[in-house]
Amino acid sequence: MTELQNQIEDIREQEIFQRAYQLFNRKPNWVTFFREILGVSGAVRAMYDTKDDMAQFEQTETYGAIQQMLSKLRENDSAEIEKPEPTRVITVRLPKSLHELLREEAYEHRTSVNKLCISKLVQVIDDEFVPKES
């Protein structure tokens, strides 16, 4: 990357961090924070609109800090959501052994399987670990 590209990248990261930090300090529900910062129409995707840009951003300290903010907000999970957002239900088929592992892991973390799965879903996943559809 050239010096100019590095400066532009730093500015984008700073802007995203500022938006996330300001929102975090207002103590929103985690769903609102996720939607506004990491969601499809959120600040991050507005700045990093390609898969490669997004993958690069996910390796930064800024992204790690945003994930920590999200995690902290999830600890204080409340039933009230500032802008009501519909809940969607998905059904995932998985082997009994994986289900048992998830239950055990949830128990070890003193949380529900649902919260554990959401935690796993909002984390970064590397393309090489996702099987492609044939």
MODELLER restraints for C-alpha pairs under 7 A, 6 or more apart:
rsr = mdl.restraints
at = mdl.atoms
rsr.add(forms.Gaussian(group=physical.xy_distance, feature=features.Distance(at['CA:12:A'], at['CA:47:A']), mean=6.96, stdev=0.5))
rsr.add(forms.Gaussian(group=physical.xy_distance, feature=features.Distance(at['CA:13:A'], at['CA:62:A']), mean=6.50, stdev=0.5))
rsr.add(forms.Gaussian(group=physical.xy_distance, feature=features.Distance(at['CA:16:A'], at['CA:43:A']), mean=6.50, stdev=0.5))
rsr.add(forms.Gaussian(group=physical.xy_distance, feature=features.Distance(at['CA:16:A'], at['CA:44:A']), mean=6.52, stdev=0.5))
rsr.add(forms.Gaussian(group=physical.xy_distance, feature=features.Distance(at['CA:17:A'], at['CA:62:A']), mean=6.32, stdev=0.5))
rsr.add(forms.Gaussian(group=physical.xy_distance, feature=features.Distance(at['CA:20:A'], at['CA:37:A']), mean=6.29, stdev=0.5))
rsr.add(forms.Gaussian(group=physical.xy_distance, feature=features.Distance(at['CA:20:A'], at['CA:66:A']), mean=6.78, stdev=0.5))
rsr.add(forms.Gaussian(group=physical.xy_distance, feature=features.Distance(at['CA:23:A'], at['CA:33:A']), mean=6.93, stdev=0.5))
rsr.add(forms.Gaussian(group=physical.xy_distance, feature=features.Distance(at['CA:24:A'], at['CA:69:A']), mean=6.71, stdev=0.5))
rsr.add(forms.Gaussian(group=physical.xy_distance, feature=features.Distance(at['CA:29:A'], at['CA:73:A']), mean=6.57, stdev=0.5))
rsr.add(forms.Gaussian(group=physical.xy_distance, feature=features.Distance(at['CA:29:A'], at['CA:77:A']), mean=6.58, stdev=0.5))
rsr.add(forms.Gaussian(group=physical.xy_distance, feature=features.Distance(at['CA:29:A'], at['CA:78:A']), mean=6.69, stdev=0.5))
rsr.add(forms.Gaussian(group=physical.xy_distance, feature=features.Distance(at['CA:29:A'], at['CA:81:A']), mean=5.68, stdev=0.5))
rsr.add(forms.Gaussian(group=physical.xy_distance, feature=features.Distance(at['CA:29:A'], at['CA:82:A']), mean=6.92, stdev=0.5))
rsr.add(forms.Gaussian(group=physical.xy_distance, feature=features.Distance(at['CA:30:A'], at['CA:70:A']), mean=6.14, stdev=0.5))
rsr.add(forms.Gaussian(group=physical.xy_distance, feature=features.Distance(at['CA:30:A'], at['CA:73:A']), mean=5.09, stdev=0.5))
rsr.add(forms.Gaussian(group=physical.xy_distance, feature=features.Distance(at['CA:30:A'], at['CA:74:A']), mean=5.45, stdev=0.5))
rsr.add(forms.Gaussian(group=physical.xy_distance, feature=features.Distance(at['CA:30:A'], at['CA:77:A']), mean=6.78, stdev=0.5))
rsr.add(forms.Gaussian(group=physical.xy_distance, feature=features.Distance(at['CA:32:A'], at['CA:81:A']), mean=6.93, stdev=0.5))
rsr.add(forms.Gaussian(group=physical.xy_distance, feature=features.Distance(at['CA:32:A'], at['CA:82:A']), mean=6.90, stdev=0.5))
rsr.add(forms.Gaussian(group=physical.xy_distance, feature=features.Distance(at['CA:35:A'], at['CA:42:A']), mean=5.90, stdev=0.5))
rsr.add(forms.Gaussian(group=physical.xy_distance, feature=features.Distance(at['CA:36:A'], at['CA:42:A']), mean=4.49, stdev=0.5))
rsr.add(forms.Gaussian(group=physical.xy_distance, feature=features.Distance(at['CA:36:A'], at['CA:43:A']), mean=6.34, stdev=0.5))
rsr.add(forms.Gaussian(group=physical.xy_distance, feature=features.Distance(at['CA:37:A'], at['CA:43:A']), mean=4.81, stdev=0.5))
rsr.add(forms.Gaussian(group=physical.xy_distance, feature=features.Distance(at['CA:37:A'], at['CA:44:A']), mean=5.84, stdev=0.5))
rsr.add(forms.Gaussian(group=physical.xy_distance, feature=features.Distance(at['CA:38:A'], at['CA:44:A']), mean=5.68, stdev=0.5))
rsr.add(forms.Gaussian(group=physical.xy_distance, feature=features.Distance(at['CA:38:A'], at['CA:45:A']), mean=6.83, stdev=0.5))
rsr.add(forms.Gaussian(group=physical.xy_distance, feature=features.Distance(at['CA:48:A'], at['CA:54:A']), mean=5.30, stdev=0.5))
rsr.add(forms.Gaussian(group=physical.xy_distance, feature=features.Distance(at['CA:57:A'], at['CA:63:A']), mean=6.59, stdev=0.5))
rsr.add(forms.Gaussian(group=physical.xy_distance, feature=features.Distance(at['CA:58:A'], at['CA:124:A']), mean=6.95, stdev=0.5))
rsr.add(forms.Gaussian(group=physical.xy_distance, feature=features.Distance(at['CA:102:A'], at['CA:113:A']), mean=6.46, stdev=0.5))
rsr.add(forms.Gaussian(group=physical.xy_distance, feature=features.Distance(at['CA:103:A'], at['CA:113:A']), mean=5.91, stdev=0.5))
rsr.add(forms.Gaussian(group=physical.xy_distance, feature=features.Distance(at['CA:106:A'], at['CA:112:A']), mean=5.57, stdev=0.5))
rsr.add(forms.Gaussian(group=physical.xy_distance, feature=features.Distance(at['CA:106:A'], at['CA:113:A']), mean=5.36, stdev=0.5))
rsr.add(forms.Gaussian(group=physical.xy_distance, feature=features.Distance(at['CA:106:A'], at['CA:116:A']), mean=5.94, stdev=0.5))
